């Protein structure tokens, strides 16, 4: 955060937009080229949302206000001018608001005549089956909160402690493809139970064309490869990718596994320019 030199009172604040996962909350087109989802609400998805909001807590803890300048759950488009609510949109909206109540964020819903109707024969307001959405907000107004009758809840979330963490990894050229690769032997094996989520993330400061040119490989004690995974996302999501960013992989094993070594391979085609760069802040967590 920049310094506010006007006086000792912190007047700065942070504003972000929240649409995650984007195929569910941001797009209503079932044929959308980068993905579409009409369902949300698994334990893993809720935990991921909670983790995202928890990251902003560092600002409110230090006296900076946090505004969620936009958030929304897109409706599914069923025709030229027809839409329907997605499955579990109430759960998604409620969990967003619960997080905001928990950490003291100020949320602003983005709505373009979707839930709240501003024209047409349907009337003004949350009409039809959208009245259920109105109840989410009616029960959270200032009067309800003051009277202690708000239906808002509190989020109980604790970030997972990394099983492995390293500031910087050295990369070596790969002779077959002229990409780069790093191999890490873990100090001790990491056990992951079936159904748990193993997450590997790292920050790389190279300018790249496509983060999907990254590959994560996990190996067990015997040296057998467990998975050959593509990343879930990168914090730089414009094309071509013009900035550095954090790349994240997740893997949910069907059976109990033990991880003793991992490699990260980045193909030559993934880079805009294949120059010197580093991989930093490597973390492995299990949830």
N, C-alpha and C positions, 0 to 999 in steps of 0.2 A: 504494500500500500504506500502511496506517496505521503509525504509529511504535510499536515495541515498547519501552516505557520501562523494562522490568524490569531489563535489563542489556544488555551489548554483544552478547550472543549472539542471533542471529535465530531466534526460535522460531515465527514466523509461516509459514504455508504457504497454498497456493492449491489449491482442489479444483474440478474441472469435470467435467461429463458430456460424453461424445463419442458422438454418433449422426449421422454425416454420410457420405454424403447420407441424409437421413431416410427417403425412400421406399425405400431399400435396407436400411438398418441398423435402422430403428426400427419399421417396420410389416411385418406378414406377411399383411395382408389385400389380396388382388388388387383388391378393389373399394373400397379406401380413398379417401375423398373428396379428400384432398390429395395423392394420388399413390402409386404403387407401382412398385418396380423389383426384378427378380430377378437382374439382371446388374450387375457392377461390375468395374473393372480397366483401363479405357483409360488411356493415358499422361496424358491431361488429368485424369482422376479421381484417379489416384495423386498427381499433382503438387499437386492441390488439397488432398488429405489431408496431404501433407507440409508444405504451406504453413501449414495450420492448426496443426499441432504446432510448427512453427518459431516461431510467434508467442508461444508460452508460454516459449520459451527465455530471454526477458528476465527472468523470475523466477528460474530456476535460476542464471543468470549472476550474479545479485545475492544469491545465498545463500538464496533461498526455495525450500522444497520444493514440488513439484507432484504432486498426486494426481489421477489420472483415476478419479474415484469411481464412474463407471459407463461401460461401453462394451459393445456387443454387436452381433451381426448377427442380426436376426430371421429365423426360419424362415418359409417360405411356408405359409400354411394351405391345405390341399387338401380338407379336410372338417371336420365338426363337431369332431372331436378328433384330426385327423390333420395332420401337418406334414411338410415336406421341406426339406432344406437348400437355400439359394440358391446360384446359380452363383458360383464364385470366393470363397466365404466364407473359405476358408483364406488366400487372397491378402489379403483385407481384414484379417483378424485378424493375420496375420503382419506386414503393413505397419504396423499400429497398434503392435504390440509392438516392431518395429524402431525406430520413432520414439521410443518410451519408453526403449529401451536407449540410443539415440543421445544423448538429452538428459537422461537420469537421472530420468525421471518414474516414478511408482509406479502401475501400472494395476490396476484391479479389474473383473473381468468381471461383468456383470449377467446372470444366467441363471435363469429360472423353469421349471426342469424341461425345458429345451429340449435343450441338448447333454448336460448332466449329468443323468441320470435318477435320481430319488430315490424313485420308487414305481412300482407296476405290475409286470407280468410280465416287463418287459424287464431287470429287475435294477438293482442300484445301480452307478452309474458312467457312463462314456462308452461306451455299448453300441452294437451295430450299426454303421452307417456313421459314427456319431459318434466312433468310435475314432480316426478320422483327425484329428479335432479335438484329441483327447487328446494325440496325438503332438506337436502344436505346443507344448504346455505341458510335457510330459515332457522334451523336449529343451532346455528353457529353465530348468530348476530350478537351485537354488543349487549343487548338486553338479556339474552339467554346466558351469555358468559358472566355477566354481572350477577344474575340471579342464581348461578350455579346449575342451570338446567341445560347447558350446551351439551350436545352429543359428541363433542370433540374428544379424542383419545390421546394418549401419550405413547410415543414410540420408545420401546426398550431396545436399544441397539448398541452393541459393543463391537468395534472393528476387530477383525481377526488379527492376531499377532503373527507377523511373518515367520514362516518356518526357516526361511533362508533369505538373506539380504546382503547385497554387495553394492558398493558405490559405483565401481567402474569395472567393465570387462574388456579384455583385449581381444581384438578380432584378427583373424588371419585369412588371407586369400584362399579361395577354393580353386584348385587347379583345373577342375573339370569345367567350371562355368564362369570363372572369374568373378563370382560373387564373394561374399564374406561369410565366415562361420566362427562361432565361438562354442567351445565345449567346456562344461563345468562338472567336475566330480564333487558331489556334495560332501561336506564334512561328516554328515551322518545321514542314513537313509530316512526318507520321509514316508510314513505309512498313510495311505488314503483308503478309507472304507468305501465300499460300494454305495453309490448314491451321494457321497460327499462331493464338494466342488473344489477342484484343485485350480488355482489361478496363478498364472505366471505373467508378470507385467514388467516392462522396462521402458525407459525413456531413451530415445536416440535422437541425436542432434543433426542428422543428415537430412538434406532435402531429397525427398523421394517422390516417385510418380504414383506408386500403388503399394499401400501397406500390406496387401494380400500376397506380395512377393516374399513375405516372411514365413518361415516354417519352424515350428517347435517340435522337437523329438524328445520323448522321455524314455529312459532305459532303467531296467530293474537291476538287482544285485548280480544277476547272471550275464548282464550285458545285452539282454534281449530288448528290442524296441517295443514299448507299450503303445505309443501313439505317434502319429505323424500329422500334426494339427495345423490348421490355418488360424490366423488371429480372428478374434471377435470384432474388434474395432480399434480405431486409432483416434486420438484426440484431435488430430488434424483431418478434417473430413471434406476439404475442398479439392477439386481436381483441376489441374494437377496439384498434388500436395506440395505446398509452398513453404511449409514451416516444419520445425521439429515437433515431435509429439510423443505421447505415451502409447505403446502398443500393448494390448492385453489378449491373452489366450485363456480359455477356460476348458477344463476337461472333467467330465463326470464319469468315472469308471463304473461298469456294470458289475465288476467283481473287485474284491479287495486287492490293492496293488501296493508295491513298495518302489519308490523312486530313488535311485542312487546317482544318476547322472542325467544331464539334459544338454541338448545342443540347440542353438538358434542359428538358422541359416537364412541369409538374405540374398536373393538372386540379383544378378547384375541388372536385369530388366526392371527391378523395383526402384532403381535410382534414377533421378534426373541427371545427376552427375555423380560418378563413383569416385569420390575423393576421401580424404581423411575424415573420420568421424568416430564417435565413441558411443557405447551403450552404457547407460548409467542407471542408478537406482533400480537394480534388478531385485524383484521380490517374488517369493513363492508363499502363498497362503493357502490354507485348507479350511473350508467352512462346512 
